[in-house]
């Protein structure tokens, strides 16, 4: 692992770019054509000439997740699942106080993976035996939520109290759930956006930082809540559930997972409100909905 000084600098797109430049210098990679493709929990840059994606995490609190991502990638290759592959660099690196990993660029066909693709990928993952060399943490479904709330500088005191109270309520409710499916390796952020469709029609699984050992219902609930927000049709969701072999919407514990996902989606977006007004406005909309459970969920995807 290569290390450099810890960071207290806010994780903006400009700071992510500065970190990228230094990481590429250490890794001896060309960064002249670097392009930011996503800023969320992590910053993702593509180096087109190197055919590499660079993933930069926010801070050292998630360094163990970066180590886990590297190990999970190797395990999934051995298990025969199509998944993102790390480069041969010794990693993760720590640059400007942020974990950095390097991944082979996947040839994206530009065709969006379907919910059927996602159902098939999750079914294969949930059935895969965990390699003895891979240690997965127990799923912490509300991981990072309280940290986001406490670190947010844009929250009024009343809003901070509300979010922390909701966090505690949902943590207790989750602990009381009785799951129907046996625990297994779970993705932890199971969106079809975390699949890449290649030109030959294959789908490749990406984004391993939330991998854990836990109830598969938690992966299935991600698609269910997106359906409930109107980000897909009922027919698409029904096909997803049939392909996987379990309908999480019909499980009595689903409302708790729905509410947890809404809280996670809101606090995740909250981290980037300084990037532009559209994000700030959507955060305010989501916070209003959390405070008013009966309000229509007209949420925009980011």
C-alpha positions as CSV (number, residue, x, y, z in Angstrom):
1,X,0.0,0.0,0.0
2,X,1.3,3.4,-0.9
3,X,0.4,6.1,1.6
4,X,0.5,9.9,1.7
5,X,-0.8,12.5,4.1
6,X,-4.3,12.3,5.7
7,X,-6.9,14.7,4.2
8,X,-9.2,17.2,5.9
9,X,-10.2,18.7,2.5
10,X,-13.9,18.4,1.5
11,X,-14.5,15.7,-1.1
12,X,-15.5,17.8,-4.1
13,X,-15.0,17.0,-7.8
14,X,-11.9,19.3,-7.8
15,X,-10.4,17.6,-4.8
16,X,-11.1,14.2,-6.4
17,X,-9.2,15.3,-9.5
18,X,-6.2,16.5,-7.5
19,X,-6.1,13.1,-5.8
20,X,-6.4,11.4,-9.1
21,X,-3.4,13.3,-10.5
22,X,-1.2,12.3,-7.5
23,X,-2.4,8.7,-7.6
24,X,-1.6,8.4,-11.3
25,X,1.9,9.8,-10.7
26,X,2.6,7.2,-8.1
27,X,1.1,4.4,-10.3
28,X,3.0,5.7,-13.4
29,X,-0.2,6.1,-15.4
30,X,-1.0,8.7,-17.9
31,X,-3.9,11.0,-16.8
32,X,-4.0,13.6,-19.5
33,X,-7.4,12.3,-20.7
34,X,-8.9,11.6,-17.3
35,X,-12.6,12.0,-17.2
36,X,-14.9,12.0,-14.1
37,X,-17.7,9.6,-14.7
38,X,-19.3,9.7,-11.3
39,X,-19.1,11.5,-7.9
40,X,-21.0,9.8,-5.1
41,X,-19.8,7.7,-2.3
42,X,-16.7,7.5,-4.4
43,X,-15.2,9.4,-7.4
44,X,-14.8,7.3,-10.5
45,X,-12.4,8.5,-13.3
46,X,-11.8,6.7,-16.6
47,X,-8.3,6.9,-18.1
48,X,-9.2,6.1,-21.7
49,X,-5.6,5.7,-23.0
50,X,-4.7,3.4,-20.2
51,X,-8.1,1.5,-20.3
52,X,-8.3,1.8,-16.5
53,X,-11.0,3.1,-14.1
54,X,-9.7,4.8,-11.0
55,X,-11.9,4.6,-7.9
56,X,-11.3,7.2,-5.1
57,X,-13.1,6.8,-1.8
58,X,-13.9,9.8,0.5
59,X,-11.7,9.1,3.5
60,X,-9.7,6.5,5.5
61,X,-12.8,5.4,7.4
62,X,-13.5,3.1,4.4
63,X,-10.0,1.8,3.9
64,X,-11.1,-1.7,5.0
65,X,-13.8,-1.6,2.3
66,X,-11.1,-0.9,-0.3
67,X,-9.2,-4.0,0.8
68,X,-12.4,-6.0,0.7
69,X,-13.2,-4.9,-2.9
70,X,-9.8,-6.1,-4.1
71,X,-10.3,-9.5,-2.4
72,X,-13.9,-9.8,-3.6
73,X,-12.9,-9.2,-7.2
74,X,-10.3,-12.0,-7.1
75,X,-12.9,-14.3,-5.5
76,X,-15.6,-13.6,-8.1
77,X,-13.1,-14.4,-10.9
78,X,-12.3,-17.8,-9.2
79,X,-16.0,-18.4,-8.7
80,X,-16.6,-18.0,-12.5
81,X,-18.8,-14.9,-12.1
82,X,-18.4,-12.1,-14.6
83,X,-17.1,-9.2,-12.5
84,X,-14.8,-6.2,-12.5
85,X,-11.1,-6.9,-12.3
86,X,-8.4,-5.0,-10.5
87,X,-5.1,-4.1,-12.2
88,X,-1.8,-5.6,-11.2
89,X,-0.9,-2.5,-9.1
90,X,-0.3,-3.0,-5.4
91,X,-3.5,-1.7,-3.9
92,X,-5.3,-0.1,-2.4
93,X,-3.2,3.0,-2.3
94,X,-3.8,5.8,0.1
95,X,-3.4,9.2,-1.6
96,X,-4.2,12.5,0.1
97,X,-5.8,10.5,2.9
98,X,-8.2,8.7,0.5
99,X,-8.2,5.0,-0.6
100,X,-7.6,4.5,-4.3
101,X,-8.1,1.4,-6.4
102,X,-7.4,0.7,-10.1
103,X,-9.7,-1.4,-12.3
104,X,-9.6,-2.7,-15.9
105,X,-11.9,-0.7,-18.1
106,X,-14.9,-2.8,-19.2
107,X,-16.0,-2.5,-22.8
108,X,-19.5,-1.0,-22.3
109,X,-21.9,-1.5,-25.2
110,X,-23.9,1.5,-24.1
111,X,-27.0,-0.8,-23.7
112,X,-28.4,-0.6,-20.1
113,X,-28.6,-3.8,-18.2
114,X,-32.1,-4.9,-17.6
115,X,-33.8,-6.0,-14.3
116,X,-33.7,-9.5,-15.7
117,X,-29.9,-9.2,-16.0
118,X,-29.8,-8.0,-12.4
119,X,-32.0,-10.8,-11.2
120,X,-29.8,-13.4,-12.9
121,X,-26.6,-11.8,-11.5
122,X,-28.0,-11.7,-8.0
123,X,-29.3,-15.3,-8.1
124,X,-25.8,-16.5,-9.2
125,X,-24.1,-14.3,-6.5
126,X,-26.4,-15.4,-3.7
127,X,-25.8,-19.1,-4.6
128,X,-22.0,-18.8,-4.9
129,X,-20.0,-20.5,-2.1
130,X,-17.7,-17.9,-0.4
131,X,-14.1,-18.8,-1.0
132,X,-12.2,-19.6,2.2
133,X,-9.7,-16.8,1.6
134,X,-12.4,-14.2,1.6
135,X,-13.8,-12.7,4.8
136,X,-17.0,-10.7,4.4
137,X,-18.2,-8.5,7.2
138,X,-21.8,-9.0,8.5
139,X,-24.1,-6.6,6.7
140,X,-24.4,-3.3,8.3
141,X,-27.4,-2.0,6.3
142,X,-27.3,1.4,7.9
143,X,-23.5,1.7,7.7
144,X,-22.3,5.3,7.1
145,X,-25.8,6.8,7.6
146,X,-25.1,8.3,11.1
147,X,-21.7,9.4,10.0
148,X,-23.2,11.3,7.0
149,X,-25.8,13.0,9.3
150,X,-23.2,14.0,11.9
151,X,-20.8,15.3,9.3
152,X,-23.3,17.3,7.2
153,X,-22.8,21.1,7.5
154,X,-25.9,22.0,5.6
155,X,-28.4,20.5,8.1
156,X,-30.4,22.7,10.5
157,X,-30.3,21.4,14.1
158,X,-34.0,20.3,13.8
159,X,-33.3,18.3,10.6
160,X,-30.2,16.6,12.1
161,X,-32.3,15.5,15.1
162,X,-35.0,14.2,12.9
163,X,-32.6,12.2,10.7
164,X,-30.8,10.7,13.7
165,X,-34.1,9.8,15.4
166,X,-35.2,8.1,12.2
167,X,-31.9,6.3,12.0
168,X,-32.3,4.9,15.5
169,X,-36.0,3.9,14.9
170,X,-35.0,2.0,11.7
171,X,-32.0,0.3,13.3
172,X,-34.2,-1.1,16.0
173,X,-36.9,-2.2,13.5
174,X,-34.3,-3.9,11.3
175,X,-32.9,-5.9,14.2
176,X,-36.4,-7.3,14.8
177,X,-37.0,-8.6,11.3
178,X,-37.4,-12.3,10.6
179,X,-36.0,-13.0,7.1
180,X,-37.2,-15.9,5.0
181,X,-34.1,-16.5,2.8
182,X,-30.8,-18.0,4.1
183,X,-28.0,-15.5,4.5
184,X,-25.3,-15.4,1.9
185,X,-22.9,-13.0,0.2
186,X,-24.8,-9.9,-0.7
187,X,-23.8,-7.0,-3.0
188,X,-25.1,-4.3,-0.8
189,X,-25.9,-1.8,-3.6
190,X,-27.7,-4.0,-6.0
191,X,-28.8,-1.6,-8.8
192,X,-28.8,-2.6,-12.4
193,X,-26.5,0.4,-12.8
194,X,-24.0,-1.7,-11.1
195,X,-24.0,-4.1,-14.1
196,X,-22.2,-3.3,-17.4
197,X,-23.6,-4.8,-20.6
198,X,-20.8,-5.7,-23.0
199,X,-20.9,-5.9,-26.8
200,X,-21.4,-9.7,-26.7
201,X,-24.4,-9.4,-24.5
202,X,-22.7,-10.4,-21.2
203,X,-23.3,-8.5,-18.0
204,X,-20.4,-7.7,-15.7
205,X,-20.9,-7.0,-12.0
206,X,-19.2,-3.9,-10.6
207,X,-18.9,-1.9,-7.3
208,X,-17.9,-4.2,-4.4
209,X,-17.5,-1.8,-1.5
210,X,-20.7,-2.8,0.2
211,X,-20.3,-6.6,-0.2
212,X,-21.2,-8.4,3.0
213,X,-22.7,-11.5,4.5
214,X,-26.4,-11.0,5.2
215,X,-30.0,-11.5,4.1
216,X,-30.5,-11.5,0.3
217,X,-33.8,-9.7,0.8
218,X,-31.7,-6.6,1.3
219,X,-30.4,-6.8,-2.2
220,X,-33.8,-7.5,-3.7
221,X,-35.4,-4.5,-1.8
222,X,-33.2,-2.1,-3.8
223,X,-35.1,-2.9,-7.0
224,X,-38.4,-3.0,-5.2
225,X,-38.0,0.6,-3.9
226,X,-37.0,1.9,-7.3
227,X,-40.1,0.3,-8.7
228,X,-42.2,2.0,-5.9
229,X,-40.6,5.4,-6.8
230,X,-41.7,5.0,-10.4
231,X,-38.3,4.3,-11.9
232,X,-39.6,1.3,-13.7
233,X,-42.9,-0.5,-14.6
234,X,-44.7,-3.0,-12.5
235,X,-44.3,-5.6,-15.3
236,X,-40.5,-5.1,-15.2
237,X,-40.5,-5.6,-11.4
238,X,-42.7,-8.7,-11.7
239,X,-40.3,-10.2,-14.3
240,X,-37.4,-9.4,-11.9
241,X,-39.1,-11.2,-9.0
242,X,-40.0,-14.2,-11.1
243,X,-36.5,-14.5,-12.6
244,X,-34.9,-14.4,-9.2
245,X,-37.5,-16.6,-7.6
246,X,-38.7,-14.4,-4.7
247,X,-40.9,-11.4,-4.4
248,X,-39.6,-9.2,-1.6
249,X,-42.7,-6.9,-2.0
250,X,-44.8,-9.8,-0.7
251,X,-42.7,-10.2,2.4
252,X,-44.1,-8.6,5.6
253,X,-40.7,-7.1,6.5
254,X,-40.4,-5.1,3.2
255,X,-41.7,-1.8,4.6
256,X,-38.8,-1.6,7.0
257,X,-36.3,-2.2,4.2
258,X,-38.1,0.4,2.1
259,X,-37.8,3.0,4.8
260,X,-34.2,2.2,5.3
261,X,-33.4,2.6,1.6
262,X,-35.2,5.9,1.5
263,X,-33.1,7.2,4.4
264,X,-29.9,5.9,2.8
265,X,-30.8,7.4,-0.6
266,X,-31.5,10.8,1.1
267,X,-28.3,10.9,3.2
268,X,-26.2,9.7,0.3
269,X,-27.4,12.6,-1.9
270,X,-26.9,15.0,1.0
271,X,-23.1,14.6,0.7
272,X,-23.1,16.4,-2.7
273,X,-25.5,19.3,-2.3
274,X,-22.7,21.7,-2.9
275,X,-22.1,20.4,-6.4
276,X,-25.1,22.1,-8.0
277,X,-28.6,23.4,-7.2
278,X,-30.4,20.4,-8.8
279,X,-28.8,18.1,-6.3
280,X,-29.6,20.5,-3.4
281,X,-33.2,20.8,-4.6
282,X,-33.6,17.0,-4.8
283,X,-32.2,16.6,-1.3
284,X,-34.7,19.0,0.1
285,X,-37.5,17.1,-1.7
286,X,-36.4,13.8,-0.3
287,X,-36.0,15.2,3.2
288,X,-39.6,16.6,3.0
289,X,-40.8,13.2,2.0
290,X,-39.1,11.5,5.0
291,X,-40.8,14.0,7.3
292,X,-44.1,13.4,5.5
293,X,-44.5,9.7,4.9
294,X,-47.8,10.1,3.0
295,X,-46.4,12.6,0.5
296,X,-46.0,11.4,-3.1
297,X,-42.5,10.2,-3.9
298,X,-41.5,12.2,-6.9
299,X,-37.8,11.5,-6.6
300,X,-35.3,12.1,-9.4
301,X,-32.5,9.5,-9.9
302,X,-28.9,10.7,-9.5
